[in-house]
Structure formats: structure tokens, C-alpha cells
Amino acid sequence: MQAPDDQFDVVVSGGGIAGSAAAAGLSQLGYRIAIVEPGIDASRRLAGELVHHTGAAALAELGLLPALSAAEQAEVSGFSVRFGSGDAQPVHLRYSELRPLQPAFAMEHALIRDRMLNAAAALPGVTLMEGSRISEVAVNCDLRRHKRATVRITSTAGCVVLRPRLVVGADGASSPVSRLTGMTQLRQRVSTLFGFLLNRASLPEPGFGHVFLGGPGPVLAYAVSKSAVRVMLDVPDATLGPHRLESCRESLPALPEPLRSQVAERLEQPGIVGSASYRASVRQVNVGRLVLVGDAAGCCHPLTATGLTVCARDALRLRDALRDTDGDIERALQLYALRRRGPQRTRMMLAQVLYEVFCGDAPESRLVRNGLRKYWDGDRRRCAKSLSLVSTEDGRLSFMLLELARVTLSGFSTCISRPWRQGGLSPVGSGLLLGLYRLLLRHAGETLRIT
């Protein structure tokens, strides 16, 4: 059955955080929106749960923040990073140094998703089509000749054909709707994350998100409610299988007591969720009348916890692009892609470089890791600069590269300053320079392919 051509202005594929945020932003412009949501079991996968202060401010602007009850949240004051072992002194990156408009917080993903979807569905002009999925889509690349896309939606009740002016792909990193249009996605597996909840766990610094280094991969831990802590152990290049507990145990020495014992005990119990982490990017974020937001438009390792924040900020970028072009779809999508490109490149490169520096055994990785520890040590201003990048408050690639150069110099000052004073750069120092050059060249080349 074909619905009237003017029934909906926008069809949003996916009712997760990105889809709900996009629907909320477009509702503010007076558009009539259909959210097509097939329904997922959120308990069987690991997904974003921490919202930076920038993401919280975006959710407030979208009118969705009140739906996320403070009673179900855990406020996040910043990040605590420990290098080397559980007994190491932590470095603190504090949001308070950035003077945030809204506090950062963490909350179980399923609750965020449920609360935001219900709030978005209650907004003016928004219709939720639950238990449905997009099976066919024609987005018509010639936007001047074809004023509407064609979307076939199937459910147990049958199928319906809608003809919206715009289709928003908000259906996650695999983005089925983008595949239906033939859009190319570049995916690179990074690691496997093993996650679980701990009730009444003892975090060393309450109120902080924790990053523990010293194992094969980083261990992430943060409260998601007043009584529950999410723990995720990263295993680089691992696959799900019978030896997963052995791989996770290798990270236990990086944890302080009593958290180490609590995690060790939990690893012996069932119910651990394994999830592959990917670095994914697209050649373009729009084709015809389809535009991608959130993870559908590119995602990275969760080390920087930017997924949910980007979902909210993408919704604002799309809303503002449509508003600033008076609803001209073609010009708006070009403007959205332009405004998103720089911050996305910075975000992706930062996550990739940080992960390699935190986990790598190569001499250049160790040099930058030591340089980062020295760069942060006791300097609140430098910590604030780093956090502004991690939280996406500052999305300038040039700023990120400048900070990386300063971190690298901190590492060099410790590693090769004495050999240099004694007679020049040694072969080891020359090798470090070459390794750093290759590291930066590789990540820069991959970053520049991101739109």
C-alpha cells in the first residue's frame, strides 16, 4: 500500500539514540517524521553509555535531556587514567576545567535508548513505526528533478510505501539503509571488548570514568547508576572463543584492589558480553535524499566515549543545516557534510592514535605513551586541552596535531635528550623518528579519506 506523498517529510531509519535525536531536531523545524524501528535486544551487545558534557548540552538543546532522569544516571566528573599497573598514580582529566554548560553523565544504554525514543515519539509531528524495517529505498540522486525519495517499509502487518523529502540513516555502524543504496563503508576490526556490570563495585575514584593501562588493551570502568559499574576489558585483535577468559585475565594486574578481585571473580561467572569493536568510515555521508548521522556515518573505538555525544551533535548539525538553507535539501546536505567533516576527522584520528599509543609495543608507541604521562603530570591546563579534544568540544584537526606534537616532544625530552647532548642522534633515536613518521603518515592518510 502506498501512503499519500505528503504524509511524511522525513523517514528516520532506526530508533536508537541517533534516530531519536535526529527526529527531535527535525521536529523543532516543523517537519513530519516517521521513525522506523525494527526493535533490538540491547542486552546482547555493548553500546555507548557515557555522554560528555558537550553531548549533554546538545541533548538539552534538543529537548531530550529531561527524559533521562537524574535518578537513573551517574554523574561523571572526568577521567582517571593509570599507566602501567593498578598501583600507579592516576592522572585526572576534569570537566570542571572546561566550565561545562551541562554535567557529563553515564547511564545504562538500554535505559537511554528507551527514554529518548519515548520522548521523541511524543514530540509534535513524530510517528513511531515499531516492529518495522526499511526493505527498499530509492533516494533519487537528481534532487532537482525528483522531489521525494521512495521507501518501502515492511512489518508483520504488511508493507507500506512512503515518499518523504528526506531519509535519515540512523541505524548504527552496519547501517542497512545505506547498504540498500549502495553506499560504500570501510570497516576495520580493532579489538574485542568483553563487558559486564558489577553491582556495588569499588572504583578507585568515584565519579570518574576510569582507563587502566598495562594489560594487552585498556580496561574501561565507570558507574552507570548509583549502584552499578560497567567494566569493559579490551583484547586487541581477539575473536570470541573458548580462551577469552585467559585473555581478559592478562589485564587484571592493571587494576587496583579491591576492583581487581571483584573483576577476577566476575570473569568466572556467566553472562559476559563480547562485542567486536570496529573503526568504520564512509566515502560520503549523503547520497541523493539520504543522509547518515551518528555511527552510521562513521564510528571508532569506544576509548574516547564519543559515540552518544556525536549522535546528539549530528542531530543539531542536520537541524541547523536545514534551517540555515531554508529547507533546501540539496544545499542543506552539502552544508551538513561540510560542517561535520573536520570534527569527525579529528575524532577518528584521535581515537585511533590513542588506542595505538595505549596498547602498542612499538618503540614509537611507548615513547608517545611516556610523553603523554609526562605531559599530563600535574598540569591541569594541559589535561583540559586533551579533554576538550576527547569530548569533541574542540574539533580542530590542527589543534589535535599540535597537541600530539607537544606530547611527542615530551617523550623525546626523556628518551633521547641525553644521547643528543653527548654527540648526536643515535641509531635508536633515528629509528624512533622513522617510526613516529610512519605512525603519523598512516593515520593521517586514513583520516583524510573520511568525509
C-alpha positions as MATLAB code, in Angstrom:
seq = 'MQAPDDQFDVVVSGGGIAGSAAAAGLSQLGYRIAIVEPGIDASRRLAGELVHHTGAAALAELGLLPALSAAEQAEVSGFSVRFGSGDAQPVHLRYSELRPLQPAFAMEHALIRDRMLNAAAALPGVTLMEGSRISEVAVNCDLRRHKRATVRITSTAGCVVLRPRLVVGADGASSPVSRLTGMTQLRQRVSTLFGFLLNRASLPEPGFGHVFLGGPGPVLAYAVSKSAVRVMLDVPDATLGPHRLESCRESLPALPEPLRSQVAERLEQPGIVGSASYRASVRQVNVGRLVLVGDAAGCCHPLTATGLTVCARDALRLRDALRDTDGDIERALQLYALRRRGPQRTRMMLAQVLYEVFCGDAPESRLVRNGLRKYWDGDRRRCAKSLSLVSTEDGRLSFMLLELARVTLSGFSTCISRPWRQGGLSPVGSGLLLGLYRLLLRHAGETLRIT';
ca = [
       0.000    0.000    0.000;
       1.332    3.430   -0.898;
       0.729    6.238    1.533;
      -0.031    9.759    0.316;
       3.075   11.518   -0.992;
       2.782   14.274    1.580;
       2.178   12.123    4.665;
       5.758   12.469    5.956;
       8.551   14.901    5.211;
      11.271   12.709    6.732;
      11.750    8.984    7.353;
      14.325    8.145   10.028;
      15.793    4.641    9.827;
      16.474    3.489   13.381;
      15.010    4.440   16.739;
      18.219    4.411   18.750;
      19.966    7.424   20.221;
      20.918    8.848   16.812;
      17.436    8.365   15.372;
      15.653    9.828   18.373;
      17.980   12.831   18.428;
      17.545   13.428   14.696;
      13.764   13.206   14.980;
      13.790   15.677   17.883;
      15.891   18.170   15.937;
      13.739   17.953   12.814;
      10.554   18.205   14.866;
      11.772   21.633   16.012;
      11.637   22.721   12.358;
       8.037   21.591   11.976;
       8.736   18.516    9.842;
       6.522   15.448    9.958;
       8.735   12.488   10.785;
       8.343    8.712   10.774;
      10.810    6.745   12.902;
      11.162    3.211   11.523;
      12.338    0.970   14.350;
      12.711   -2.822   13.935;
      13.381   -3.476   17.630;
      16.625   -4.849   19.049;
      17.746   -6.770   22.110;
      20.123   -4.266   23.724;
      21.169   -6.753   26.410;
      23.235   -8.791   23.927;
      25.645   -6.080   22.844;
      27.893   -3.414   24.283;
      26.998    0.137   23.317;
      27.655    3.707   24.383;
      26.666    4.731   27.900;
      28.750    7.826   28.670;
      27.672   11.263   27.466;
      30.277   14.031   27.500;
      29.237   17.499   28.667;
      29.032   18.557   25.011;
      26.591   15.736   24.302;
      24.517   16.596   27.362;
      24.300   20.222   26.196;
      23.179   19.026   22.750;
      20.502   16.793   24.288;
      19.287   19.741   26.347;
      19.013   21.866   23.195;
      17.064   19.068   21.513;
      14.669   18.923   24.465;
      15.549   15.305   25.291;
      17.723   15.690   28.382;
      14.778   15.899   30.848;
      13.706   12.423   29.707;
      16.944   10.988   31.118;
      16.129   11.048   34.803;
      18.967   12.094   37.079;
      17.892    9.327   39.460;
      18.910    6.742   36.835;
      22.211    8.427   35.962;
      25.704    8.537   37.388;
      27.339   11.940   37.070;
      30.830   11.855   35.549;
      33.395   14.389   36.806;
      36.098   13.464   34.308;
      38.553   10.666   33.548;
      41.145    8.890   35.649;
      43.985    7.321   33.643;
      46.503    4.903   35.204;
      49.649    3.971   33.307;
      51.393    0.671   33.907;
      49.804   -1.011   36.919;
      46.997   -0.815   39.414;
      49.343    0.785   41.946;
      50.324    3.653   39.632;
      49.286    7.187   40.487;
      46.337    8.267   38.308;
      46.162   11.297   36.072;
      42.870   13.202   36.265;
      41.207   14.962   33.339;
      38.448   17.062   34.883;
      35.408   18.507   33.128;
      35.346   21.349   35.638;
      38.411   22.834   33.925;
      36.266   23.288   30.794;
      33.382   25.022   32.593;
      30.682   22.832   31.034;
      27.142   24.040   30.389;
      25.782   20.633   31.398;
      27.351   17.900   33.550;
      28.551   14.750   31.831;
      26.840   11.538   32.871;
      26.636    7.801   32.270;
      23.572    5.597   32.172;
      22.763    2.072   31.024;
      22.417    2.091   27.242;
      19.051    0.337   27.175;
      17.593    2.983   29.513;
      18.989    5.885   27.466;
      17.597    4.363   24.303;
      14.179    3.648   25.761;
      13.768    7.041   27.432;
      14.919    9.000   24.386;
      12.767    7.060   21.925;
       9.643    7.525   24.053;
      10.391   11.242   24.409;
      10.991   11.694   20.683;
       7.827    9.771   19.764;
       5.788   12.167   21.920;
       7.050   15.268   20.074;
       4.846   17.166   17.607;
       4.860   15.646   14.142;
       6.702   12.444   15.106;
       5.229    8.992   14.393;
       6.904    5.837   15.680;
       6.602    2.756   13.457;
       7.685   -0.037   15.794;
       8.434   -3.557   14.598;
       9.114   -2.249   11.107;
      12.141   -2.061    8.850;
      13.071   -0.441    5.561;
      13.322   -3.147    2.893;
      13.768   -0.968   -0.196;
      14.797    2.629   -0.757;
      15.301    4.849   -3.796;
      16.867    8.168   -2.814;
      16.968    9.800   -6.298;
      20.355   11.442   -6.796;
      18.912   14.169   -9.030;
      17.324   16.238   -6.272;
      16.109   18.959   -8.632;
      14.070   16.596  -10.812;
      12.914   14.214   -8.071;
      11.449   15.982   -5.066;
      10.935   12.858   -2.968;
      12.582    9.540   -2.123;
      10.725    6.229   -2.169;
      10.871    3.982    0.907;
       9.259    0.567    1.288;
       8.630   -0.370    4.921;
       7.733   -3.933    5.946;
       6.303   -5.313    9.165;
       4.187   -8.239   10.316;
       1.139   -6.194    9.269;
       2.347   -5.966    5.667;
       4.160   -3.240    3.801;
       3.691    0.432    3.085;
       5.441    2.748    0.637;
       6.310    6.253    1.821;
       7.608    9.147   -0.266;
       9.459   11.540    2.059;
      11.588   14.504    1.085;
      14.473   13.174    3.178;
      15.674    9.825    4.549;
      17.926    9.858    7.635;
      20.113    6.801    8.189;
      20.476    6.461   11.963;
      20.705    2.684   12.062;
      24.151    2.127   13.534;
      27.586    1.252   12.254;
      26.338   -1.505    9.928;
      23.605    0.843    8.565;
      21.351   -1.445    6.482;
      19.677    1.554    4.825;
      22.987    2.850    3.480;
      23.782   -0.591    2.071;
      20.439   -0.608    0.286;
      21.557    2.492   -1.621;
      24.969    1.033   -2.460;
      26.947    3.381   -0.218;
      30.490    2.167    0.492;
      31.542    1.618    4.084;
      35.142    0.962    5.095;
      35.386   -1.275    8.171;
      38.484   -2.292   10.093;
      38.321   -4.549   13.111;
      40.257   -3.124   16.064;
      39.665   -5.441   19.009;
      37.150   -7.382   21.054;
      35.548   -5.914   24.146;
      34.259   -8.102   26.966;
      31.830   -6.301   29.237;
      29.623   -6.799   32.262;
      28.012   -4.916   35.126;
      29.320   -5.053   38.677;
      26.946   -4.201   41.486;
      28.413   -2.183   44.364;
      31.891   -2.310   42.878;
      34.692   -0.218   44.361;
      36.044    2.273   41.838;
      39.265    3.990   42.996;
      37.994    7.486   42.146;
      34.199    7.651   42.491;
      32.613    9.937   39.935;
      35.335    9.400   37.303;
      35.468    7.286   34.203;
      38.498    5.028   34.557;
      41.069    3.925   31.989;
      43.551    1.323   33.247;
      46.625    0.661   31.111;
      49.196   -2.068   31.489;
      47.414   -5.104   30.061;
      47.044   -6.191   26.420;
      44.425   -3.489   25.961;
      42.834   -0.766   28.071;
      40.307   -1.615   30.758;
      37.418    0.845   30.941;
      35.269    1.219   34.055;
      32.616    3.760   35.000;
      29.446    3.912   37.056;
      26.202    3.735   35.053;
      23.896    4.218   38.042;
      24.108    4.874   41.749;
      24.898    1.186   42.387;
      26.234   -0.392   39.174;
      29.580   -0.144   37.390;
      30.250   -1.063   33.773;
      33.580   -2.808   33.175;
      34.944   -3.453   29.688;
      38.171   -5.314   29.019;
      39.710   -4.749   25.618;
      41.611   -7.544   23.864;
      43.375   -6.317   20.701;
      42.748   -8.385   17.580;
      40.953  -11.098   19.552;
      37.977  -13.164   18.470;
      35.216  -14.640   20.571;
      36.131  -18.145   21.653;
      36.968  -20.533   24.486;
      40.154  -18.680   25.514;
      38.519  -15.332   26.141;
      38.804  -15.544   29.938;
      42.523  -16.188   29.678;
      42.912  -13.078   27.514;
      40.928  -10.961   29.960;
      42.905  -12.203   32.952;
      46.074  -10.760   31.449;
      44.631   -7.288   32.167;
      43.955   -7.938   35.863;
      47.371   -6.646   37.103;
      46.455   -3.231   35.653;
      43.593   -2.936   38.173;
      43.944   -1.822   41.803;
      42.420   -3.713   44.689;
      39.646   -4.348   45.580;
      38.428   -3.810   41.989;
      40.917   -6.407   40.713;
      39.446   -9.163   42.897;
      35.880   -8.163   42.040;
      36.601   -8.309   38.303;
      38.511  -11.601   38.643;
      35.548  -13.159   40.444;
      33.092  -11.859   37.842;
      35.162  -13.304   34.999;
      34.425  -16.779   36.375;
      30.670  -16.243   36.066;
      28.390  -16.463   33.011;
      26.775  -13.514   31.299;
      29.846  -11.741   29.929;
      29.024   -9.956   26.688;
      31.607   -9.976   23.910;
      31.494   -7.403   21.152;
      33.879   -6.617   18.312;
      34.963   -3.004   18.024;
      35.423   -1.519   14.576;
      36.752    1.602   13.010;
      34.234    2.397   10.271;
      34.015    5.285    7.852;
      32.058    6.141    4.729;
      33.131    7.743    1.474;
      30.267   10.212    1.786;
      27.624   10.951    4.405;
      24.878   11.649    1.907;
      23.684   10.361   -1.428;
      20.589   11.768   -3.073;
      17.976   12.299   -0.378;
      19.666   10.011    2.142;
      21.907   11.424    4.893;
      23.708    9.499    7.637;
      24.037   10.510   11.286;
      25.776    9.018   14.306;
      27.579    5.683   13.937;
      26.033    5.143   10.514;
      28.268    7.994    9.311;
      31.394    6.549   10.948;
      32.463    5.134   14.300;
      35.649    4.462   16.244;
      36.893    2.523   19.253;
      34.932    3.465   22.425;
      38.108    4.535   24.229;
      37.136    8.201   23.811;
      33.445    7.543   24.591;
      32.281    9.882   21.818;
      29.534    7.764   20.213;
      26.497    9.151   22.047;
      27.825   12.699   22.005;
      28.296   12.589   18.232;
      24.739   11.274   17.785;
      23.335   14.322   19.580;
      25.638   16.819   17.895;
      24.938   15.366   14.435;
      21.233   15.929   15.058;
      21.947   19.603   15.781;
      24.175   19.904   12.693;
      21.442   18.471   10.473;
      18.762   20.650   12.028;
      20.872   23.773   11.684;
      21.876   22.994    8.092;
      18.222   22.673    7.082;
      17.307   25.830    8.960;
      20.211   27.825    7.522;
      19.295   26.856    3.936;
      15.536   27.433    4.348;
      14.844   23.729    3.867;
      16.713   23.339    0.576;
      17.604   19.640    0.870;
      20.470   19.661   -1.615;
      22.217   22.677   -0.101;
      21.462   21.532    3.448;
      23.054   18.120    2.990;
      26.152   19.681    1.458;
      26.383   22.094    4.387;
      25.858   19.294    6.922;
      28.636   17.211    5.350;
      30.978   20.210    5.336;
      30.334   21.120    8.981;
      30.709   17.519   10.120;
      33.868   16.628    8.202;
      36.511   18.403   10.309;
      35.281   17.316   13.767;
      34.763   13.751   12.532;
      38.290   13.528   11.134;
      39.685   14.792   14.430;
      37.585   12.373   16.455;
      38.546    9.349   14.347;
      42.250   10.100   14.257;
      42.366   10.867   17.982;
      40.713    7.558   18.893;
      42.996    5.585   16.613;
      46.207    7.258   17.744;
      45.262    6.997   21.434;
      44.424    3.306   21.092;
      47.702    2.545   19.335;
      49.684    4.594   21.846;
      47.944    2.977   24.837;
      48.299   -0.601   23.548;
      51.274   -0.630   21.187;
      54.603   -2.282   21.948;
      56.485   -0.494   19.179;
      59.175    1.943   20.410;
      57.318    4.940   18.982;
      54.130    3.940   20.818;
      55.990    3.630   24.114;
      57.663    6.985   23.516;
      54.370    8.790   22.941;
      52.758    6.958   25.887;
      55.562    8.085   28.196;
      55.357   11.555   26.710;
      51.617   11.705   27.386;
      52.111   10.703   31.008;
      54.772   13.392   31.417;
      52.711   15.973   29.508;
      49.717   15.485   31.798;
      51.642   15.143   35.050;
      50.486   17.902   37.388;
      49.468   20.293   34.606;
      45.731   20.967   34.755;
      45.809   23.244   31.732;
      47.299   20.532   29.529;
      44.817   17.989   30.868;
      41.991   20.378   29.995;
      43.271   20.742   26.428;
      43.318   16.985   25.997;
      39.844   16.600   27.460;
      38.494   19.291   25.134;
      39.604   17.079   22.230;
      38.368   13.819   23.737;
      34.940   15.313   24.498;
      34.644   16.843   20.983;
      34.439   20.345   22.479;
      37.357   21.254   20.209;
      37.118   19.519   16.836;
      40.040   21.161   15.066;
      42.402   18.669   13.468;
      45.181   21.273   13.531;
      44.792   21.630   17.314;
      44.915   17.859   17.778;
      48.094   17.572   15.691;
      49.695   20.407   17.665;
      48.897   18.681   20.958;
      50.254   15.398   19.592;
      53.489   17.191   18.641;
      53.806   18.564   22.193;
      53.210   15.121   23.682;
      55.815   13.620   21.375;
      58.362   16.259   22.343;
      57.728   15.427   25.997;
      58.603   11.822   25.225;
      61.706   12.767   23.270;
      62.969   15.026   26.036;
      63.099   11.994   28.324;
      64.216    9.379   25.838;
      66.915   10.927   23.679;
      67.866   14.309   25.106;
      70.950   12.923   26.875;
      72.268   10.958   23.842;
      71.755   14.074   21.744;
      73.832   16.195   24.125;
      76.558   13.538   24.137;
      77.129   13.513   20.406;
      74.036   13.482   18.235;
      71.078   11.289   17.500;
      71.777    7.581   17.983;
      70.524    4.839   15.627;
      67.831    4.105   18.221;
      66.710    7.722   18.146;
      66.725    7.722   14.362;
      64.556    4.613   14.393;
      62.109    6.298   16.762;
      61.821    9.275   14.439;
      61.160    6.987   11.485;
      58.579    5.024   13.465;
      56.789    8.219   14.506;
      56.798    9.426   10.928;
      55.211    6.175    9.754;
      52.631    6.264   12.558;
      51.539    9.805   11.731;
      51.608    9.234    7.978;
      49.456    6.117    8.247;
      46.819    7.715   10.467;
      46.829   10.969    8.510;
      46.236    9.119    5.245;
      43.314    7.165    6.709;
      41.875   10.308    8.292;
      41.889   12.319    5.081;
      39.694    9.681    3.432;
      36.928   10.460    5.923;
      34.203   12.798    4.666;
];
